[in-house]
Amino acid sequence: MSRYKSYLTIEELSKAVGEEVTLRGWVYNMRGKGKLQFIILRDGTGIVQCVVFQGNVSEEAFEAAKSLTQESSLIIKGKLKAEERAPGGYEIDVTDLQVVQLSKDYPISPKEHGDSFLIEHRHLWLRSSKQHAIMRVRAAVVKAIRDFFDGNGFKLMDSPLLTPNACEGTSTLFETEYFDLGKAYLSQSGQLYAEASAMALGKVYTFGPTFRAERSKTRKHLTEFWMVEPEIAFFDLDDDMDLAEDLVEYIVAFVLKSCRQELETLERDTTKLEIIKRPFYRISYTEAVDMLIADKIPLKKKVEGEEVDIFPFPWGEDFGAVQEEAIMEHFDKPCIIHRYPVEAKAFYMKRDPENPKTVLAMDMLGPEKAGELIGGSQREDDYDALLKRIEENNLPVEAFQWYLDLRKYGSVPHSGFGLGVERTVKWLTGASHIREVIPFPRMIYRIVP
């Protein structure tokens, strides 16, 4: 047996009731009186109450227990018993205790702290019960994503993070010098390279960090975030929407099954998640605009430097958070909006043959103010049409020549989308801000810790 397998964790305690166990962890909380000390131990997998009775341990061990402080690290030995009244349903009668390191002046005490203080101490804030629960849900979401694609014949194909050109437009790129070859950019998306991979393997997905240099301070924006992007040859827009629904349904079901305790810690109303089953809602962009007009939701736009309300909502504009939330007031589970105006979407999206003013694009909006969870489209597979779009967007044709090659050598209809991990986790956990659902958030005003 490998060494790490010999370590019993708190989440494995059910298989050791009645036995002598050894646990390693940190003091989450403690209290004591007289001959008794109660230690709430955490080890990254859960918490358990450890009872130190003076008569059951050495004098040295009891004094060590009395000296413990929040987040001190220690090794505890004792007999495990079931105890419904204790946190986690188990309790350890301690027979020995070894302090690994005594923590001094731990800055995050049980009292309330402001957001600024907590984010400054993000490296320690991760240890709190709610942050611990969110990170475990995040891990479950990532596992669900990988299981879904791996189990459905998709192959993981990594796309580069350093690229010579933009994918979603040039205004939100992080730029750097790349040796003697000029400028390079941190990737906004793995999609363009995923398209090349799909032409080789048929069904692929890329999964990794992406970067957007947007000066946005909303509760839904990060400058570095994780995205999964499937790309499939011979897929049209309808296939793409079906796949998106299947994926989200699978993720929600997996989290509900594997993270019940974490969702309870977060006080998440799971009844709103239990209804997330296919089919989801689907409406066209035009139908969505009609909803906004009926609900009298304006578009806020700067005109000559001043922000004004434009009403009725003008067809052709992309939706912002206000419009997305207004639309989702009509729905209790995700809604896919499809067939957006050409001018509102990226150059690589295929025009709708039935309406050349629109592209075969789709966005999945989540309920409960989740915002856009998924954005995708059927890609333009015609060489001449794609070249024209590149030129219309004033993009360097030479930099996209390899991408155009995909339309020269066995081009086929193909589609894909991107799902943002952080927005999905924020929705599932009910977190108030996206900075809480990634271990170390990067925002326009923060790059540490």
C-alpha positions in Angstrom: 0.0 0.0 0.0 1.4 3.4 -0.9 2.1 5.8 1.9 -0.6 8.3 1.2 -3.3 5.5 1.3 -2.4 4.8 4.9 -3.7 8.2 6.0 -7.3 8.0 7.2 -9.3 11.1 6.4 -12.4 12.5 8.1 -14.6 11.8 5.2 -13.6 8.1 5.5 -14.5 7.8 9.2 -17.7 5.7 8.6 -15.6 2.7 7.9 -13.6 2.9 11.2 -16.3 3.2 13.9 -15.2 1.5 17.1 -11.5 1.5 16.1 -8.5 3.4 17.2 -7.7 6.0 14.5 -5.1 8.6 13.8 -6.1 11.9 12.1 -3.9 14.8 10.9 -5.3 18.3 10.5 -5.8 21.7 11.9 -7.9 23.2 14.7 -11.0 24.7 13.3 -12.4 25.7 16.6 -12.1 24.7 20.3 -13.5 25.2 23.7 -12.7 23.7 27.1 -13.5 23.6 30.8 -11.9 21.9 33.6 -10.9 18.4 32.7 -12.4 18.5 29.2 -11.2 20.0 26.0 -13.3 19.9 22.8 -11.4 20.3 19.6 -13.1 20.7 16.2 -10.5 19.2 13.8 -10.5 19.8 10.1 -8.4 18.0 7.5 -9.6 19.3 4.2 -12.2 16.5 3.8 -14.4 17.5 6.7 -14.6 18.2 10.4 -14.9 16.0 13.5 -15.2 16.7 17.2 -12.3 15.4 19.3 -12.8 15.1 23.1 -9.8 15.3 25.3 -10.5 14.1 28.8 -7.7 14.7 31.3 -7.9 11.2 32.6 -7.4 9.5 29.2 -4.2 11.3 28.1 -0.8 12.1 29.5 -0.3 15.3 31.4 1.8 16.6 28.6 -0.9 15.9 26.0 -3.6 17.5 28.0 -1.5 20.7 28.5 -0.8 20.7 24.8 -4.6 20.5 24.1 -5.2 23.4 26.4 -2.6 25.5 24.6 -4.1 25.0 21.1 -5.1 28.0 19.0 -7.1 28.4 15.9 -5.4 26.8 12.9 -2.7 25.0 14.9 -1.7 21.8 13.2 -1.7 18.5 15.0 -1.9 14.8 15.0 -4.7 13.1 17.1 -5.1 9.5 18.1 -8.2 8.1 19.7 -11.2 5.8 19.6 -13.9 6.7 17.0 -17.6 6.5 17.9 -20.8 7.5 16.2 -22.4 10.6 17.8 -25.4 12.2 16.1 -25.0 15.4 18.2 -21.5 16.0 17.1 -20.5 17.9 13.9 -20.3 15.3 11.1 -22.0 12.6 13.2 -18.8 11.2 14.7 -16.6 11.9 17.8 -13.2 10.8 18.8 -12.2 10.1 22.4 -8.6 11.2 22.3 -5.8 9.0 23.7 -2.9 11.0 22.4 -2.2 14.4 20.8 0.9 15.8 19.1 1.1 19.5 18.2 2.9 19.9 14.9 2.9 23.7 14.9 1.2 26.2 17.2 -0.5 28.9 15.2 -0.1 32.5 16.6 -2.4 35.4 16.0 -4.4 33.8 13.1 -5.9 36.8 11.4 -9.3 35.4 10.4 -11.2 35.0 13.6 -14.8 33.9 14.0 -16.0 37.5 14.0 -17.3 39.1 10.8 -14.7 40.5 8.4 -15.1 42.8 5.4 -14.8 41.6 1.8 -11.6 43.6 1.3 -9.9 42.0 4.3 -11.0 38.5 3.3 -9.8 38.8 -0.3 -6.5 40.2 1.0 -6.1 37.1 3.0 -7.5 34.8 0.3 -4.7 32.2 1.0 -6.2 31.8 4.5 -9.8 32.5 3.7 -9.9 29.3 1.7 -9.9 27.4 5.1 -13.3 28.7 6.1 -16.3 26.4 6.1 -18.1 28.1 3.2 -15.0 28.5 1.1 -14.1 24.9 1.7 -17.6 23.9 0.6 -17.4 26.0 -2.6 -14.0 24.6 -3.6 -15.3 21.1 -3.2 -18.3 21.9 -5.4 -15.9 23.4 -7.9 -13.8 20.2 -7.9 -17.1 18.2 -8.5 -18.0 20.4 -11.4 -14.6 19.9 -13.0 -14.9 16.1 -12.5 -18.4 16.1 -13.9 -17.2 18.0 -17.0 -14.4 15.6 -17.6 -16.5 12.5 -17.0 -19.2 13.8 -19.3 -16.9 14.4 -22.3 -14.6 11.4 -21.6 -17.6 9.1 -21.3 -19.1 10.4 -24.6 -16.2 9.7 -26.9 -14.6 13.2 -26.8 -10.8 13.5 -26.7 -9.0 16.2 -24.6 -6.9 18.3 -26.9 -5.0 21.1 -25.2 -4.9 24.5 -27.0 -2.0 26.9 -26.6 -2.3 29.8 -24.1 0.1 32.0 -26.1 -1.4 32.8 -29.5 -0.4 35.1 -32.4 -3.9 36.5 -32.9 -7.2 37.3 -31.2 -10.3 35.0 -31.2 -13.0 37.2 -29.7 -11.7 40.6 -30.8 -8.6 42.7 -30.1 -9.9 45.0 -27.4 -9.7 42.5 -24.5 -6.2 41.0 -25.0 -3.3 40.7 -22.7 -0.3 41.4 -24.8 3.4 40.4 -24.5 6.5 40.4 -26.6 7.4 37.0 -27.9 11.2 36.8 -28.4 12.0 38.1 -32.0 8.7 37.1 -33.4 6.7 40.2 -32.4 3.6 40.3 -30.2 1.8 37.3 -28.6 -1.4 37.3 -26.6 -2.8 35.3 -23.7 -5.6 33.2 -25.1 -9.2 34.4 -24.9 -10.4 31.0 -26.0 -9.1 27.6 -27.1 -11.8 27.4 -29.8 -9.9 28.1 -33.0 -7.3 25.4 -32.2 -10.1 23.1 -31.1 -11.6 23.4 -34.5 -8.3 22.2 -36.0 -8.3 19.3 -33.5 -11.9 18.4 -34.4 -11.0 18.1 -38.0 -8.4 15.5 -36.9 -10.3 13.6 -34.2 -14.0 14.4 -34.8 -15.1 15.1 -31.2 -12.7 17.0 -28.9 -12.7 19.4 -26.0 -10.2 21.8 -24.6 -10.2 22.7 -20.9 -8.0 25.3 -19.3 -7.5 28.9 -18.3 -8.5 31.8 -20.5 -7.9 35.5 -20.2 -9.9 38.6 -20.9 -8.5 42.1 -20.4 -12.0 43.6 -19.7 -12.2 46.5 -17.3 -15.3 45.0 -15.7 -15.9 45.1 -12.0 -19.1 43.1 -11.9 -19.8 40.1 -9.7 -19.5 37.9 -12.8 -16.2 39.0 -14.3 -12.6 37.7 -13.8 -9.6 38.5 -15.9 -8.4 34.8 -15.7 -11.0 32.1 -15.6 -11.5 28.4 -16.7 -13.5 27.3 -19.6 -14.3 24.0 -21.2 -14.8 24.1 -25.0 -16.1 21.1 -27.0 -15.8 21.2 -30.8 -17.5 18.6 -33.0 -17.2 17.9 -36.7 -20.5 17.5 -38.6 -22.5 19.2 -35.9 -25.0 22.0 -36.6 -26.6 24.5 -34.3 -29.4 22.2 -33.1 -26.8 19.5 -32.3 -24.8 22.1 -30.4 -27.8 23.2 -28.3 -28.6 19.6 -27.5 -25.1 18.9 -26.3 -25.1 22.1 -24.1 -28.3 21.0 -22.4 -27.0 17.5 -21.9 -23.8 18.8 -20.3 -25.5 21.3 -17.9 -28.1 18.7 -16.9 -25.3 16.2 -16.1 -23.2 18.7 -14.1 -26.2 19.7 -11.9 -27.2 16.1 -11.3 -23.6 15.2 -10.4 -23.2 18.0 -7.9 -26.6 17.3 -6.3 -25.5 13.7 -5.9 -22.0 14.2 -4.7 -22.1 17.5 -2.8 -25.2 17.4 -0.6 -23.2 18.2 2.6 -21.4 21.1 0.9 -24.7 22.6 -0.5 -26.2 22.3 3.0 -23.2 24.1 4.5 -23.8 26.9 1.9 -27.5 26.9 2.8 -28.3 26.4 -0.9 -31.9 25.9 -1.9 -31.5 22.7 -3.8 -35.1 22.6 -4.9 -34.2 25.1 -7.5 -31.5 22.9 -8.8 -33.5 19.6 -8.8 -35.7 20.9 -11.6 -32.8 21.5 -13.9 -33.6 18.7 -16.4 -34.0 18.7 -20.2 -35.6 20.1 -22.2 -34.5 23.6 -21.3 -36.2 26.7 -22.8 -35.2 28.0 -26.2 -36.1 31.4 -27.8 -34.7 33.4 -30.7 -32.9 36.6 -30.2 -35.8 38.4 -31.8 -38.2 36.8 -29.3 -36.0 37.9 -26.4 -36.0 41.5 -27.7 -39.8 41.4 -27.8 -39.8 40.3 -24.2 -37.6 43.2 -23.2 -39.8 45.6 -25.0 -42.9 44.1 -23.4 -41.2 44.4 -20.0 -40.1 48.0 -20.8 -36.4 47.1 -20.2 -34.1 49.8 -21.8 -30.6 49.6 -23.0 -28.1 51.7 -21.1 -25.6 53.3 -23.5 -23.2 56.2 -23.5 -24.1 59.0 -25.8 -21.6 61.8 -26.0 -20.1 60.7 -22.8 -23.3 60.5 -20.8 -25.2 57.2 -20.0 -28.7 57.3 -21.3 -31.6 54.8 -21.5 -32.5 53.7 -25.0 -36.0 52.3 -25.3 -37.4 50.3 -26.9 -34.4 48.0 -26.9 -32.9 48.2 -30.3 -32.6 45.1 -32.4 -29.0 44.4 -33.2 -27.5 45.2 -29.8 -26.1 42.5 -27.6 -27.6 41.8 -24.2 -26.0 43.0 -21.0 -26.5 41.7 -17.4 -29.6 43.8 -16.9 -31.3 42.4 -20.1 -30.2 38.8 -19.3 -31.6 39.0 -15.8 -34.9 40.5 -17.1 -35.3 37.8 -19.7 -34.6 35.1 -17.1 -37.4 36.4 -14.9 -39.6 34.4 -17.2 -37.9 31.1 -16.7 -37.1 28.7 -13.8 -34.4 26.8 -15.6 -31.8 27.6 -18.2 -32.9 29.3 -21.5 -31.0 29.2 -24.8 -31.2 32.3 -26.9 -30.2 31.6 -30.5 -29.7 33.3 -33.9 -28.2 36.6 -32.8 -27.5 39.6 -35.1 -24.3 39.4 -37.2 -23.0 42.6 -35.7 -23.3 41.3 -32.1 -21.2 38.2 -32.5 -17.8 37.0 -33.5 -16.4 36.8 -37.1 -16.2 33.0 -37.2 -19.9 32.3 -36.7 -21.9 31.0 -39.7 -24.7 33.2 -41.1 -28.2 31.8 -40.9 -29.1 30.8 -44.5 -32.7 31.6 -43.8 -31.8 35.1 -42.5 -28.4 36.6 -43.4 -28.9 39.3 -40.8 -28.3 36.7 -38.1 -25.7 34.1 -37.2 -26.2 30.5 -36.0 -25.1 31.4 -32.5 -26.5 30.5 -29.1 -26.1 31.6 -25.5 -27.4 29.7 -22.5 -28.5 31.9 -19.7 -28.9 30.5 -16.2 -31.7 31.2 -13.7 -31.3 33.0 -10.3 -29.2 35.8 -12.0 -26.6 33.3 -13.1 -26.0 35.2 -16.3 -24.4 33.6 -19.4 -23.2 30.1 -18.7 -22.5 29.0 -22.2 -21.8 30.8 -25.5 -21.5 28.9 -28.8 -22.2 28.6 -32.4 -22.1 26.8 -35.7 -18.8 27.9 -37.3 -18.5 29.3 -40.8 -17.2 26.4 -42.9 -17.0 28.2 -46.3 -13.6 29.6 -47.1 -14.7 32.7 -49.0 -17.4 33.6 -46.5 -14.9 33.3 -43.6 -12.2 35.3 -45.5 -14.8 38.1 -46.0 -15.7 38.2 -42.4 -12.0 38.4 -41.3 -11.5 41.3 -43.7 -14.7 43.1 -42.6 -13.4 42.9 -39.0 -10.1 44.4 -40.0 -8.2 41.3 -38.7 -4.8 40.3 -40.2 -5.5 37.7 -42.9 -2.0 36.3 -42.7 -2.3 35.5 -39.0 -5.5 33.5 -39.7 -4.2 31.7 -42.8 -3.8 28.4 -40.9 -7.4 28.8 -39.7 -8.6 29.4 -43.2 -6.7 26.2 -44.3 -9.3 24.2 -42.3 -11.9 25.4 -44.9 -9.6 24.4 -47.9 -8.9 20.8 -47.0 -12.0 18.8 -46.3 -14.2 21.5 -44.7 -17.4 20.2 -43.0 -20.1 21.8 -40.9 -19.0 22.0 -37.3 -20.0 23.6 -34.0 -18.9 24.1 -30.5 -19.3 26.2 -27.4 -17.6 27.4 -24.2 -18.9 26.9 -20.7 -17.4 29.1 -17.9 -16.5 27.0 -14.9 -16.6 29.9 -12.4 -20.1 31.2 -13.5 -21.4 27.7 -13.3 -20.0 27.2 -9.8 -21.3 30.6 -8.7 -24.8 29.6 -9.8 -24.7 26.1 -8.3 -23.3 27.3 -4.9 -25.3 30.5 -4.7 -22.1 32.5 -4.1 -22.5 36.2 -4.0 -19.4 37.1 -6.0 -17.4 35.2 -8.6 -14.2 35.9 -6.7 -15.3 33.3 -4.2 -15.5 30.4 -6.6 -11.9 30.3 -7.9 -9.0 29.6 -5.5 -7.0 32.8 -6.3 -9.1 35.3 -8.3 -7.5 37.7 -10.8 -9.5 40.9 -11.3 -8.7 44.3 -12.7 -7.7 45.6 -9.2 -6.1 42.4 -7.8 -3.2 40.1 -8.8 -2.2 39.0 -5.2 -2.0 36.8 -3.3 
